[in-house]
Amino acid sequence: MARGFEGKKALAKIKPTLWAAFIKLIAQAANFYSDCGCSWVFRAEKMVALVVMLAAPATPSCYIMAKSMNNDEVLTASVIVTTTLMAAFTLTGWIFLLKTLGYIG
């Protein structure tokens, strides 16, 4: 029986894990901001809320759902751990970028 995150098994799936983390933390938010987020009237705290929603790490409930649906729970656990560790840097980067561009004060 799997117990959640297993380092050796997760290392075998590092490439899809990094792709999923990139999509979750960077590509998804970049797509929204380039398409419509910055051109709409979202400013200040609304823009910060969008950053947190779009570039937040994957939630542990994803693991429970993957396991109950007999999906790849090792990959899911790996994505959760990776996005949680990287979110501190990417969220800070997004906030810095939006502040530099003048979208948040």
HELIX and SHEET records of a PDB file:
HELIX    1   1 GLY A    7  LEU A   11  1                                   5    
HELIX    2   2 ILE A   14  PHE A   22  1                                   9    
HELIX    3   3 ILE A   23  ALA A   27  3                                   5    
HELIX    4   4 GLN A   28  PHE A   32  1                                   5    
HELIX    5   5 TYR A   33  GLY A   37  3                                   5    
HELIX    6   6 ALA A   44  LEU A   54  1                                  11    
HELIX    7   7 SER A   61  SER A   68  1                                   8    
HELIX    8   8 GLU A   73  THR A  100  1                                  28    
END                                                                             
